Amino acid sequence: MSSSVSDSGIRTFQARGGRMSKGSREGLTRLWPTYGIGLQDTPLDFGEIHDLEGVTPPSNVILEVGFGMGHATTEMAQADPNSLILAVDVHSAGISALMRMCEREGITNVRVIQADAVKVIENMIPTDSLSGFRLYFPDPWPKARHQKRRFVRPDLTELVTTRLRTGGTFHAATDWQDYADQMLEVLEATPGLKNQYDGFAPRPKWRPMTAFERRGLKRGHNISDLIFVKE
Ligand SMILES: C[S@@+](CC[C@H](N)C(=O)[O-])C[C@H]1O[C@@H](n2cnc3c(N)ncnc32)[C@H](O)[C@@H]1O
């Protein structure tokens, strides 16, 4: 039997309990049929994902992993209406918050997948299909014994690279210096990826400030962006 990256059983996210508000639960149920895509074990046909008016098939598809509460995602979707953002996270409160923001703002170019992104990338994202992959402030797993849970590791960056089309970008950002250094090392060593910069990238003006970036800045952390291109 062939093994897959997700077979490792190492989860890159933290379990989170807590009750959701009534509004959050209501939003989750009501908006899922409009914005949600269920986990499936066959590749998506992007041509079949139209905007919500059913008019435009997406020319660019961007996968964002770990959007948190989704504020940055909505800003990027509004700034780039010709791209479809597939936004993946595991936590229901954030899923509901993102869908409710999309509804409120009339955003039609976001779709939400509630699942482990490793499984999504392996099973649902076609080879050579993405124009961008975004990983903003992933869980830093600072304790040495947890670092194997970090998302940026060779098997996963290699997997993501197979899903990017030529010229597609792998953009990561973190406020943890040792993780930034690790990202740089892993991405530099990933076959098929080329650093667009000499080392870290300047912070792109178009990348919205995220909640975890703000938290990192408050703690005095340095922010690092990394932008690589698939050759
Ligand atoms: C530290 S938060 C950052 C959220 C947001 N990007 C920001 O900058 O504010 C990391 C997020 O990534 C999600 N995450 C981590 N690993 C994931 C995975 N394998 N699949 C889906 N979501 C994941 C977590 O659930 C969490 O919401």
The ligand as an SDF file (V2000), in Angstrom:
LIG
                    3D

 27 29  0  0  0  0  0  0  0  0999 V2000
   -1.6730   30.7910   14.6780 C   0  0  0  0  0  0  0  0  0  0  0  0
   -3.1530   30.7220   13.7180 S   0  0  0  0  0  0  0  0  0  0  0  0
   -2.9180   32.0110   12.4910 C   0  0  0  0  0  0  0  0  0  0  0  0
   -4.2040   32.4950   11.9180 C   0  0  0  0  0  0  0  0  0  0  0  0
   -4.0890   33.6160   10.8880 C   0  0  0  0  0  0  0  0  0  0  0  0
   -3.3970   33.1860    9.6810 N   0  0  0  0  0  0  0  0  0  0  0  0
   -3.4190   34.8480   11.4550 C   0  0  0  0  0  0  0  0  0  0  0  0
   -2.2870   35.1380   11.0340 O   0  0  0  0  0  0  0  0  0  0  0  0
   -4.0230   35.5000   12.2940 O   0  0  0  0  0  0  0  0  0  0  0  0
   -2.8660   29.2480   12.7610 C   0  0  0  0  0  0  0  0  0  0  0  0
   -4.1410   28.6630   12.1640 C   0  0  0  0  0  0  0  0  0  0  0  0
   -3.7690   27.5800   11.3080 O   0  0  0  0  0  0  0  0  0  0  0  0
   -4.7210   26.5400   11.4600 C   0  0  0  0  0  0  0  0  0  0  0  0
   -4.0750   25.2930   11.0330 N   0  0  0  0  0  0  0  0  0  0  0  0
   -2.9040   24.7880   11.4540 C   0  0  0  0  0  0  0  0  0  0  0  0
   -2.6280   23.6270   10.8400 N   0  0  0  0  0  0  0  0  0  0  0  0
   -3.6700   23.3930   10.0050 C   0  0  0  0  0  0  0  0  0  0  0  0
   -3.9780   22.3390    9.1180 C   0  0  0  0  0  0  0  0  0  0  0  0
   -3.1620   21.2930    8.9570 N   0  0  0  0  0  0  0  0  0  0  0  0
   -5.1250   22.4090    8.4280 N   0  0  0  0  0  0  0  0  0  0  0  0
   -5.9690   23.4510    8.5770 C   0  0  0  0  0  0  0  0  0  0  0  0
   -5.7250   24.4880    9.4060 N   0  0  0  0  0  0  0  0  0  0  0  0
   -4.6000   24.4480   10.1170 C   0  0  0  0  0  0  0  0  0  0  0  0
   -5.1000   26.6000   12.9270 C   0  0  0  0  0  0  0  0  0  0  0  0
   -6.3310   25.9890   13.1760 O   0  0  0  0  0  0  0  0  0  0  0  0
   -5.1210   28.1130   13.1810 C   0  0  0  0  0  0  0  0  0  0  0  0
   -6.3950   28.6500   12.9360 O   0  0  0  0  0  0  0  0  0  0  0  0
  1  2  1  0
  2  3  1  0
  2 10  1  0
  3  4  1  0
  4  5  1  0
  5  6  1  0
  5  7  1  0
  7  8  2  0
  7  9  1  0
 10 11  1  0
 11 12  1  0
 11 26  1  0
 12 13  1  0
 13 14  1  0
 13 24  1  0
 14 15  1  0
 14 23  1  0
 15 16  2  0
 16 17  1  0
 17 18  1  0
 17 23  2  0
 18 19  1  0
 18 20  2  0
 20 21  1  0
 21 22  2  0
 22 23  1  0
 24 25  1  0
 24 26  1  0
 26 27  1  0
M  CHG  2   2   1   9  -1
M  END
$$$$
